[in-house]
């Protein structure tokens, strides 16, 4: 059911309770102007948020508790009490307890998203080591949400003010990257990126830059053949299907060149190839967006930052940007859905031989 005119219900997972997740949520929502457009619903517990609020000596963050998302008050900060346990916090440490409650928060939020109790999902950072200790069986949020959505593989896209970087492979070891790449996989990611740029960001004819995997993009086979055997054929097939894909470009020079501003999206072959450059250019405002899913999910582009937890040093900007991006994509999808709902049907023109006139 559409909720026309209502603020967007933004579900926010709390992340690892021993990391900076609760702190950046507090800081992102501090400015009440954000509540004009959204109703934040935080999945955790008031005790947990109160603990972190005291740790950074925050007196401005006001919220109300509720048992379910359906009880959330519009344009107020709401906390769904997923648990009421007395927790022993161990700020800055990787613990099974931290993973357990991060997992509980994520499970409840995704259940509510599937039940249409929230409109979008924003996830605070988790420790993969901690959450796996608690029984989580996926490399990260992206793979978990793809599994729940029944999608073979989602696309990780890092979004900055003027930069969108997607990944062919994400949470795998570097030694496995070359063996994982196939023409079909690269082509599928090109198509997924193009589709997301159109549907989620409103770019009518997106231009995509595809990076090589080897130094100097293989330098004509001298430093590897993945470009000539896998990446180039994928680009050529994409072009044959009317997709504006170009490359492969050497990754080292691309991000510092004037080519950067000529493309709407960039497809990197592996995690650090794309994210190292992205975070150097857009760390404060960067957002991790999961494309290719039926739902909208974003996350800050940073991790748990265990080294600064409780010191009031973490910035809330990336979390705030993640919330706004989730709302922007949600609105864009609704707009595309509306304008595509009842397309005009092409009318056949019939020749009336008796009158020599055309009739509709």
RODO-2510 file (C-alpha; in nm, 4 decimals, decimal comma):
residues 360
     n   res          X          Y          Z
     1     x     0,0000     0,0000     0,0000
     2     x     0,1368     0,3423    -0,0969
     3     x     0,1733     0,6019     0,1796
     4     x     0,1532     0,9156    -0,0328
     5     x     0,2809     1,2252     0,1440
     6     x     0,3945     1,0347     0,4547
     7     x     0,7557     1,0607     0,5727
     8     x     0,9759     0,7725     0,4636
     9     x     1,0167     0,5063     0,7324
    10     x     1,3908     0,4532     0,7622
    11     x     1,4893     0,1356     0,9458
    12     x     1,8367     0,1635     1,1013
    13     x     2,0287    -0,1334     1,2392
    14     x     2,2487    -0,0607     1,5375
    15     x     2,5581    -0,2444     1,4140
    16     x     2,8179    -0,3788     1,6547
    17     x     2,7336    -0,2449     2,0005
    18     x     3,1055    -0,2188     2,0840
    19     x     3,1778    -0,0128     1,7710
    20     x     3,0874     0,3375     1,6578
    21     x     2,7504     0,2378     1,5079
    22     x     2,5340     0,3792     1,7897
    23     x     2,7503     0,6934     1,8055
    24     x     2,7226     0,7774     1,4352
    25     x     2,3462     0,7106     1,4470
    26     x     2,3158     0,9621     1,7309
    27     x     2,5220     1,2198     1,5450
    28     x     2,3430     1,1661     1,2131
    29     x     2,0032     1,2263     1,3724
    30     x     2,1057     1,5097     1,6042
    31     x     1,9825     1,7764     1,3635
    32     x     1,6030     1,7609     1,3770
    33     x     1,5716     1,8915     1,0222
    34     x     1,6264     1,5377     0,8987
    35     x     1,2934     1,4436     1,0589
    36     x     1,1009     1,6571     0,8110
    37     x     1,1426     1,3870     0,5470
    38     x     1,1799     1,0679     0,7453
    39     x     1,0776     0,8671     1,0471
    40     x     1,3897     0,6930     1,1827
    41     x     1,3275     0,3532     1,3416
    42     x     1,6369     0,2192     1,5165
    43     x     1,6579    -0,1534     1,5845
    44     x     1,8383    -0,2170     1,9122
    45     x     1,7475    -0,1160     2,2631
    46     x     1,7042     0,2071     2,4553
    47     x     1,9578     0,0795     2,7101
    48     x     2,2211     0,0392     2,4400
    49     x     2,1583     0,3823     2,2905
    50     x     2,1528     0,5404     2,6367
    51     x     2,4893     0,3810     2,7186
    52     x     2,6511     0,5239     2,4053
    53     x     2,4782     0,8583     2,4543
    54     x     2,6380     0,8871     2,7978
    55     x     2,9757     0,7694     2,6662
    56     x     2,9976     1,0683     2,4307
    57     x     2,8200     1,3011     2,6761
    58     x     2,5387     1,3821     2,4365
    59     x     2,2399     1,5677     2,5833
    60     x     2,0550     1,6581     2,2629
    61     x     1,9610     1,3148     2,1299
    62     x     1,5977     1,2501     2,2222
    63     x     1,4048     0,9379     2,1306
    64     x     1,1047     0,7292     2,2200
    65     x     1,0859     0,3542     2,2633
    66     x     0,8369     0,1235     2,0968
    67     x     0,7746    -0,2487     2,0871
    68     x     0,7220    -0,2665     1,7124
    69     x     0,7845    -0,0495     1,4069
    70     x     0,4080    -0,0103     1,3688
    71     x     0,4067     0,1922     1,6917
    72     x     0,6676     0,4375     1,5592
    73     x     0,5638     0,8019     1,5766
    74     x     0,6074     0,9873     1,2462
    75     x     0,8851     1,2462     1,2342
    76     x     1,0209     1,1340     1,5716
    77     x     1,3258     0,9203     1,6511
    78     x     1,2011     0,5754     1,7461
    79     x     1,3841     0,2809     1,8988
    80     x     1,2392    -0,0678     1,8656
    81     x     1,3483    -0,2689     2,1672
    82     x     1,4677    -0,5863     1,9995
    83     x     1,6099    -0,6944     2,3358
    84     x     1,5884    -0,5800     2,6961
    85     x     1,8938    -0,7672     2,8211
    86     x     2,1441    -0,6196     3,0631
    87     x     2,4524    -0,6144     2,8434
    88     x     2,8173    -0,6022     2,9430
    89     x     2,9752    -0,3596     2,6986
    90     x     3,3365    -0,3999     2,5954
    91     x     3,3903    -0,0942     2,3805
    92     x     3,6562    -0,1307     2,1143
    93     x     3,6723    -0,5106     2,1318
    94     x     3,5656    -0,7871     1,8952
    95     x     3,3313    -1,0071     2,0991
    96     x     3,0675    -1,2691     2,0331
    97     x     2,8264    -1,0532     2,2344
    98     x     2,8783    -0,7616     1,9975
    99     x     2,8144    -0,9917     1,7018
   100     x     2,5072    -1,1459     1,8632
   101     x     2,3226    -0,8190     1,9076
   102     x     2,4290    -0,6863     1,5675
   103     x     2,2765    -1,0013     1,4154
   104     x     1,9540    -0,9697     1,6191
   105     x     1,9151    -0,6081     1,5061
   106     x     1,9699    -0,7003     1,1418
   107     x     1,7275    -0,9953     1,1540
   108     x     1,4462    -0,7894     1,3035
   109     x     1,4973    -0,4996     1,0636
   110     x     1,4972    -0,7226     0,7550
   111     x     1,1833    -0,8993     0,8771
   112     x     1,0087    -0,5635     0,9087
   113     x     1,1358    -0,4531     0,5688
   114     x     0,9912    -0,7681     0,4106
   115     x     0,6609    -0,7029     0,5912
   116     x     0,6469    -0,3418     0,4639
   117     x     0,6714    -0,2001     0,8166
   118     x     0,9664     0,0133     0,7047
   119     x     1,0432     0,1543     0,3599
   120     x     1,4242     0,1427     0,3440
   121     x     1,7123    -0,0078     0,5400
   122     x     2,0277     0,1682     0,6619
   123     x     2,2836    -0,0543     0,8323
   124     x     2,5410     0,0618     1,0852
   125     x     2,8866    -0,1037     1,0690
   126     x     2,9369    -0,4597     1,1882
   127     x     3,2501    -0,6544     1,2748
   128     x     3,2519    -0,9507     1,0387
   129     x     3,4678    -1,1457     1,2823
   130     x     3,2293    -1,0816     1,5722
   131     x     2,9051    -1,1505     1,3849
   132     x     3,0412    -1,4757     1,2388
   133     x     3,1178    -1,5863     1,5956
   134     x     2,7482    -1,5334     1,6644
   135     x     2,6421    -1,7648     1,3797
   136     x     2,6213    -1,5273     1,0834
   137     x     2,7075    -1,7313     0,7736
   138     x     2,7710    -1,4626     0,5110
   139     x     3,0761    -1,2519     0,4171
   140     x     2,8813    -0,9294     0,4784
   141     x     2,5531    -0,7376     0,4608
   142     x     2,5501    -0,7421     0,0797
   143     x     2,5540    -1,1209     0,0484
   144     x     2,3063    -1,1662     0,3354
   145     x     2,0507    -0,9289     0,1801
   146     x     2,0955    -1,0861    -0,1644
   147     x     2,0207    -1,4270    -0,0106
   148     x     1,7071    -1,3024     0,1647
   149     x     1,5897    -1,1300    -0,1532
   150     x     1,6363    -1,4423    -0,3644
   151     x     1,8963    -1,2697    -0,5796
   152     x     2,1987    -1,4677    -0,6975
   153     x     2,4359    -1,1792    -0,6537
   154     x     2,3893    -0,8152    -0,5560
   155     x     2,6100    -0,5275    -0,6661
   156     x     2,8070    -0,3218    -0,4175
   157     x     2,8163     0,0431    -0,5254
   158     x     3,0064     0,3111    -0,3353
   159     x     2,8343     0,6457    -0,3815
   160     x     2,9899     0,9864    -0,3250
   161     x     2,8815     1,3381    -0,4220
   162     x     3,0201     1,2987    -0,7755
   163     x     3,1439     0,9409    -0,7787
   164     x     2,9889     0,5957    -0,8090
   165     x     3,2178     0,2920    -0,7931
   166     x     3,0840    -0,0635    -0,8258
   167     x     3,2641    -0,3940    -0,7720
   168     x     3,2714    -0,7135    -0,9774
   169     x     3,4044    -0,9105    -0,6786
   170     x     3,3752    -0,7902    -0,3209
   171     x     3,4456    -0,9905    -0,0068
   172     x     3,6905    -1,2499    -0,1341
   173     x     4,0668    -1,2932    -0,0958
   174     x     4,2859    -1,1155    -0,3497
   175     x     4,4408    -1,4474    -0,4565
   176     x     4,0940    -1,5651    -0,5668
   177     x     4,0024    -1,2620    -0,7770
   178     x     4,1562    -1,3684    -1,1090
   179     x     4,0013    -1,7158    -1,0937
   180     x     3,6609    -1,5696    -1,0091
   181     x     3,6477    -1,3330    -1,3056
   182     x     3,4627    -1,4543    -1,6129
   183     x     3,3281    -1,2746    -1,9164
   184     x     2,9751    -1,3574    -1,8026
   185     x     3,0342    -1,2212    -1,4518
   186     x     3,1864    -0,8946    -1,5731
   187     x     2,9079    -0,8501    -1,8287
   188     x     2,6427    -0,9156    -1,5628
   189     x     2,7958    -0,6499    -1,3375
   190     x     2,8107    -0,3979    -1,6230
   191     x     2,4412    -0,4578    -1,6881
   192     x     2,3551    -0,4387    -1,3172
   193     x     2,5417    -0,1094    -1,2816
   194     x     2,3730     0,0388    -1,5873
   195     x     2,0317    -0,0702    -1,4602
   196     x     2,0954     0,0830    -1,1172
   197     x     2,2233     0,4106    -1,2619
   198     x     1,9013     0,4360    -1,4619
   199     x     1,6470     0,3118    -1,2081
   200     x     1,8002     0,4280    -0,8808
   201     x     1,9791     0,7470    -0,9856
   202     x     1,7746     0,8652    -1,2833
   203     x     2,0577     0,8733    -1,5384
   204     x     1,8994     0,8108    -1,8775
   205     x     2,2090     0,7049    -2,0772
   206     x     2,4826     0,6270    -1,8251
   207     x     2,8448     0,6030    -1,9328
   208     x     3,0416     0,3305    -1,7533
   209     x     3,4185     0,3040    -1,7194
   210     x     3,5471    -0,0512    -1,6694
   211     x     3,8853    -0,0959    -1,4989
   212     x     4,1410    -0,3639    -1,5768
   213     x     4,2575    -0,6072    -1,3115
   214     x     4,6316    -0,6137    -1,3848
   215     x     4,8883    -0,3298    -1,3657
   216     x     4,8571    -0,1051    -1,6720
   217     x     4,5447    -0,3053    -1,7674
   218     x     4,7706    -0,5944    -1,8654
   219     x     4,9767    -0,3887    -2,1125
   220     x     4,8723    -0,5974    -2,4118
   221     x     4,9225    -0,9291    -2,2365
   222     x     5,2640    -0,8576    -2,0849
   223     x     5,1211    -0,8453    -1,7315
   224     x     4,8256    -1,0808    -1,7575
   225     x     4,5608    -1,1861    -2,0055
   226     x     4,2405    -1,1222    -1,8090
   227     x     4,1846    -0,7967    -1,9973
   228     x     4,2082    -0,9508    -2,3442
   229     x     4,0353    -1,2792    -2,2606
   230     x     3,7645    -1,1701    -2,0147
   231     x     3,7151    -0,7970    -1,9628
   232     x     3,7422    -0,6731    -2,3223
   233     x     3,4997    -0,9354    -2,4581
   234     x     3,2497    -0,8410    -2,1839
   235     x     3,2779    -0,4717    -2,2734
   236     x     3,2353    -0,5460    -2,6439
   237     x     2,9237    -0,7538    -2,5818
   238     x     2,7818    -0,4788    -2,3613
   239     x     2,8381    -0,2284    -2,6425
   240     x     2,6623    -0,4655    -2,8787
   241     x     2,3629    -0,4492    -2,6458
   242     x     2,3620    -0,0682    -2,6594
   243     x     2,5318    -0,0141    -2,3233
   244     x     2,7836     0,2702    -2,3052
   245     x     3,0704     0,0733    -2,1497
   246     x     3,4344     0,1691    -2,2109
   247     x     3,7766     0,0401    -2,1128
   248     x     3,9456    -0,1457    -1,9673
   249     x     4,1347     0,1423    -1,8075
   250     x     4,4457     0,1067    -1,5891
   251     x     4,3197     0,1550    -1,2352
   252     x     4,6232     0,3378    -1,0984
   253     x     4,5965     0,6385    -1,3269
   254     x     4,2219     0,6499    -1,3837
   255     x     4,1128     0,8120    -1,0565
   256     x     4,3664     1,0919    -1,0877
   257     x     4,2951     1,1700    -1,4523
   258     x     4,0431     1,3920    -1,6274
   259     x     3,8603     1,0739    -1,7347
   260     x     3,6975     1,0586    -1,3927
   261     x     3,4463     1,3321    -1,4698
   262     x     3,3419     1,1808    -1,8022
   263     x     3,1663     0,8765    -1,6584
   264     x     2,8538     0,8202    -1,4509
   265     x     2,9776     0,4960    -1,2987
   266     x     3,3019     0,3025    -1,2589
   267     x     3,3287    -0,0767    -1,2418
   268     x     3,6302    -0,2054    -1,0474
   269     x     3,7351    -0,5685    -1,0509
   270     x     3,7982    -0,6169    -0,6782
   271     x     3,7365    -0,4622    -0,3373
   272     x     4,0479    -0,2582    -0,2637
   273     x     4,0968    -0,1536    -0,6262
   274     x     3,7741     0,0425    -0,6133
   275     x     3,7396     0,1284    -0,2462
   276     x     4,0898     0,2576    -0,1774
   277     x     4,0512     0,5290    -0,4392
   278     x     3,6891     0,5956    -0,3449
   279     x     3,7614     0,6451     0,0234
   280     x     4,0551     0,8717    -0,0532
   281     x     3,8254     1,0923    -0,2606
   282     x     3,4936     1,0729    -0,0735
   283     x     3,5461     0,9219     0,2715
   284     x     3,3503     1,1747     0,4805
   285     x     3,0378     1,1586     0,2654
   286     x     3,0721     0,8148     0,1065
   287     x     2,7869     0,5641     0,1177
   288     x     2,7763     0,1908     0,0500
   289     x     2,4684     0,1153    -0,1617
   290     x     2,3487    -0,2367    -0,2445
   291     x     2,2143    -0,2326    -0,6011
   292     x     2,0247    -0,5075    -0,7774
   293     x     1,7850    -0,5827    -0,4924
   294     x     1,4082    -0,5305    -0,4718
   295     x     1,4678    -0,3357    -0,1500
   296     x     1,6698    -0,0203    -0,0775
   297     x     1,9705    -0,0619     0,1515
   298     x     2,2538     0,1784     0,2277
   299     x     2,5333     0,1942     0,4838
   300     x     2,8144     0,4311     0,5849
   301     x     3,1353     0,3620     0,3934
   302     x     3,3405     0,3129     0,7120
   303     x     3,3783     0,0279     0,9574
   304     x     3,3343    -0,0169     1,3310
   305     x     3,6394     0,2003     1,4150
   306     x     3,7029     0,0157     1,7413
   307     x     4,0050     0,2372     1,8082
   308     x     3,7969     0,5533     1,8684
   309     x     3,4770     0,4149     2,0253
   310     x     3,3432     0,6290     2,3097
   311     x     3,5860     0,9149     2,2439
   312     x     3,3364     1,1376     2,0581
   313     x     3,5663     1,1409     1,7544
   314     x     3,3501     0,9608     1,4996
   315     x     3,1771     1,1683     1,2324
   316     x     2,8071     1,1179     1,1642
   317     x     2,8301     1,2554     0,8096
   318     x     2,8572     0,9226     0,6265
   319     x     2,5603     0,7808     0,8214
   320     x     2,3601     1,0956     0,7492
   321     x     2,4489     1,0672     0,3799
   322     x     2,3419     0,7004     0,3881
   323     x     2,0008     0,7973     0,5263
   324     x     1,9484     1,0678     0,2652
   325     x     2,0651     0,8429    -0,0195
   326     x     1,8236     0,5689     0,0888
   327     x     1,5394     0,8207     0,0770
   328     x     1,6527     0,9578    -0,2603
   329     x     1,6678     0,6111    -0,4179
   330     x     1,3294     0,5197    -0,2677
   331     x     1,1706     0,8312    -0,4184
   332     x     1,3416     0,7736    -0,7529
   333     x     1,2126     0,4154    -0,7679
   334     x     0,8609     0,5314    -0,6815
   335     x     0,8787     0,7937    -0,9556
   336     x     1,0012     0,5441    -1,2157
   337     x     0,7267     0,3027    -1,1073
   338     x     0,4594     0,5707    -1,1442
   339     x     0,5617     0,6918    -1,4877
   340     x     0,5928     0,3331    -1,6126
   341     x     0,2633     0,2112    -1,4702
   342     x     0,0334     0,2817    -1,7665
   343     x     0,2430     0,3403    -2,0764
   344     x     0,0672     0,4655    -2,3868
   345     x     0,0033     0,1859    -2,6315
   346     x     0,1171     0,2348    -2,9870
   347     x    -0,1860     0,2696    -3,2111
   348     x    -0,1838     0,0921    -3,5467
   349     x    -0,2758     0,3042    -3,8419
   350     x    -0,5261     0,1354    -4,0717
   351     x    -0,5691     0,2316    -4,4370
   352     x    -0,9335     0,2716    -4,5376
   353     x    -0,9112     0,1806    -4,9033
   354     x    -1,2627     0,2939    -4,9788
   355     x    -1,2147     0,6460    -4,8443
   356     x    -0,8438     0,6739    -4,9049
   357     x    -0,8051     0,7999    -4,5450
   358     x    -0,6044     0,6829    -4,2475
   359     x    -0,7988     0,5897    -3,9367
   360     x    -0,6778     0,5181    -3,5860
***
